[in-house]
Every structure is written in structure tokens, then in C-alpha cells.
Amino acid sequence: MLKLTIGQSRYLVWLLLLAHAGAMALLWPLALPAWGKAAIILAVIASLVFFLGHVALLRTPQAVLAIEIRESGEIAVRTRCGVWYDCRLSGDSFVSAWLTIMVLEQENRRAARYVVITPDNVDAGDFRRLRVWLRWAAQRVAKPG
């Protein structure tokens, strides 16, 4: 069984800040009215606030703080509100050395649950074991995306 505790990520904070700043910077050369640019900038800022709180700083009630992968391949996640949910791994998950995104499907929930893991928000050994499991063992249990 593999248990991971997920913490806040400075890496994700910077990545989100840069991506959202880049999106806002792309608006300036466009021939849009000022009110249109302002509306889009507000939407980008709202996106930044949401993703900072949910993915990087883990402040929202549904932010995932722990993952447990059982020998059978079943996955459970614990949210900030303390509730454990059983999930299935989707084949849409992404694995690399610097970023892993687990796409988890949960019964009785329409939207998938995304867990973003970077080298600075989990133990290095656990991160390596998770990546190995996702690349090899998870192929047998993942539901095709």
C-alpha cells in the first residue's frame, strides 16, 4: 500500500502565476474594447484565485490532502474536510518527473477529481513510487479516458 500526504506547492504557485499573467498579457495587443479586456482579465483572475486555493495552496474544502493506493489498485483520497472518497484512476492521467496529474473518477460525482503532484509537495521517495505505479501497475486498473 502506498500512502502520500500532499502539501502546498511553491512550484505550482509560480507556474499558475506565470500562466495566468501570460494569458492576461496576450490580451493587450488584441483589438477588443476596454470593457471586454477587463471582463476577460476578471475571469482570468478568478481562475487564478480558484486554482491557487484548490491545487497549489490546498485551502478549499475539496482539496485533496492525502492519497492511499491499496494493493488491489483501489485508490482513496482524503479532502481538506476530512472525508475519504474511493476513486478509480482514469487513463487521462499524466506522469512526468516534474509534474504528475492524477485524474480520478468517483462514483456519484459527475466531474473528475484532479490531483496535481509536484516534487515539492510530497516526499521524494513517495513521488518516485507513485510515478512508477502510475506508469506500470496502473495500466491494469485505469479506466480508458
C-alpha positions as CSV (number, residue, x, y, z in Angstrom):
1,M,0.0,0.0,0.0
2,L,1.2,3.5,-0.9
3,K,0.2,6.5,1.2
4,L,1.0,10.0,0.2
5,T,0.5,13.2,2.1
6,I,0.2,16.2,-0.1
7,G,1.3,19.7,1.0
8,Q,1.3,23.1,-0.5
9,S,3.5,23.7,-3.6
10,R,5.6,26.8,-4.3
11,Y,6.3,25.4,-7.7
12,L,2.6,25.3,-8.6
13,V,2.1,28.8,-7.2
14,W,4.7,30.2,-9.6
15,L,3.5,28.1,-12.5
16,L,-0.1,29.3,-12.1
17,L,1.0,32.9,-11.6
18,L,3.1,32.8,-14.8
19,A,0.5,31.1,-16.9
20,H,-2.3,33.5,-15.8
21,A,0.0,36.5,-16.2
22,G,0.8,35.3,-19.7
23,A,-2.9,34.9,-20.5
24,M,-3.5,38.5,-19.4
25,A,-0.5,39.8,-21.3
26,L,-1.8,38.3,-24.5
27,L,-4.9,40.5,-24.3
28,W,-3.1,43.8,-24.7
29,P,-2.4,43.6,-28.4
30,L,-5.9,42.4,-29.3
31,A,-8.4,44.8,-30.8
32,L,-11.0,44.5,-28.1
33,P,-12.9,47.2,-26.3
34,A,-11.6,48.1,-22.8
35,W,-14.7,46.6,-21.1
36,G,-14.1,43.3,-23.0
37,K,-10.5,43.1,-21.9
38,A,-11.5,44.0,-18.3
39,A,-14.1,41.2,-18.3
40,I,-11.6,38.7,-19.5
41,I,-9.0,39.8,-17.0
42,L,-11.5,39.4,-14.2
43,A,-12.2,35.9,-15.4
44,V,-8.5,35.1,-15.5
45,I,-8.0,36.5,-12.0
46,A,-11.0,34.4,-10.8
47,S,-9.4,31.3,-12.4
48,L,-6.1,32.1,-10.7
49,V,-7.6,32.5,-7.3
50,F,-9.6,29.3,-7.6
51,F,-6.6,27.2,-8.8
52,L,-4.2,28.7,-6.2
53,G,-6.6,27.8,-3.4
54,H,-7.6,24.4,-4.8
55,V,-4.4,23.0,-6.3
56,A,-1.4,24.9,-5.0
57,L,-2.3,26.1,-1.5
58,L,-4.9,23.4,-0.8
59,R,-7.3,25.7,1.0
60,T,-10.6,24.7,-0.4
61,P,-12.7,22.0,1.4
62,Q,-12.5,19.7,-1.7
63,A,-8.7,20.0,-2.0
64,V,-7.0,16.6,-1.8
65,L,-4.5,16.3,1.1
66,A,-3.8,12.5,1.0
67,I,-3.9,9.6,-1.4
68,E,-3.9,5.9,-0.5
69,I,-3.3,3.3,-3.2
70,R,-4.2,-0.2,-2.0
71,E,-2.6,-3.5,-3.1
72,S,-5.7,-4.2,-5.2
73,G,-5.2,-0.9,-7.1
74,E,-8.1,0.8,-5.5
75,I,-7.5,4.5,-4.7
76,A,-8.9,6.6,-1.9
77,V,-8.4,10.3,-1.4
78,R,-8.9,12.5,1.7
79,T,-10.0,16.0,1.2
80,R,-9.4,19.0,3.5
81,C,-12.8,18.5,5.1
82,G,-11.5,15.1,6.3
83,V,-13.7,12.8,4.2
84,W,-12.2,9.8,2.4
85,Y,-13.5,9.0,-1.1
86,D,-13.0,5.8,-3.1
87,C,-12.0,6.6,-6.7
88,R,-10.9,4.9,-9.9
89,L,-7.9,6.1,-11.9
90,S,-8.7,7.4,-15.4
91,G,-6.5,6.7,-18.4
92,D,-6.2,10.5,-18.8
93,S,-3.7,10.9,-16.0
94,F,-0.3,12.5,-16.8
95,V,3.0,11.4,-15.4
96,S,6.4,13.1,-15.7
97,A,9.4,13.7,-13.4
98,W,8.4,17.3,-12.6
99,L,4.6,17.1,-12.7
100,T,2.0,14.3,-12.2
101,I,-1.7,14.8,-12.6
102,M,-4.0,12.1,-11.4
103,V,-7.4,12.1,-13.0
104,L,-9.7,10.2,-10.6
105,E,-13.3,9.3,-11.2
106,Q,-15.6,9.0,-8.2
107,E,-18.9,7.3,-8.0
108,N,-21.9,9.6,-7.6
109,R,-19.8,12.6,-8.8
110,R,-20.1,13.9,-12.3
111,A,-16.8,15.8,-12.6
112,A,-13.5,14.1,-12.3
113,R,-11.2,14.9,-9.4
114,Y,-7.8,16.1,-10.3
115,V,-4.8,15.7,-8.0
116,V,-1.7,17.7,-9.0
117,I,1.5,16.4,-7.6
118,T,5.0,18.1,-7.9
119,P,8.3,17.2,-6.4
120,D,7.9,19.9,-3.7
121,N,4.5,18.9,-2.3
122,V,5.2,15.2,-1.5
123,D,8.0,13.1,-0.1
124,A,10.6,12.4,-2.9
125,G,10.6,8.6,-2.3
126,D,6.8,8.5,-2.3
127,F,6.7,10.6,-5.5
128,R,9.0,8.2,-7.3
129,R,7.0,5.2,-6.1
130,L,3.8,6.9,-7.3
131,R,5.2,7.6,-10.7
132,V,6.4,4.0,-11.1
133,W,3.0,2.7,-10.0
134,L,1.2,5.0,-12.4
135,R,3.4,4.0,-15.4
136,W,3.3,0.3,-14.8
137,A,0.8,-1.1,-12.4
138,A,-1.9,1.4,-13.0
139,Q,-2.2,0.4,-16.7
140,R,-4.2,-2.7,-15.4
141,V,-6.6,-0.7,-13.3
142,A,-7.0,2.6,-15.2
143,K,-10.3,3.2,-16.9
144,P,-9.6,4.3,-20.5
145,G,-10.1,8.1,-21.0
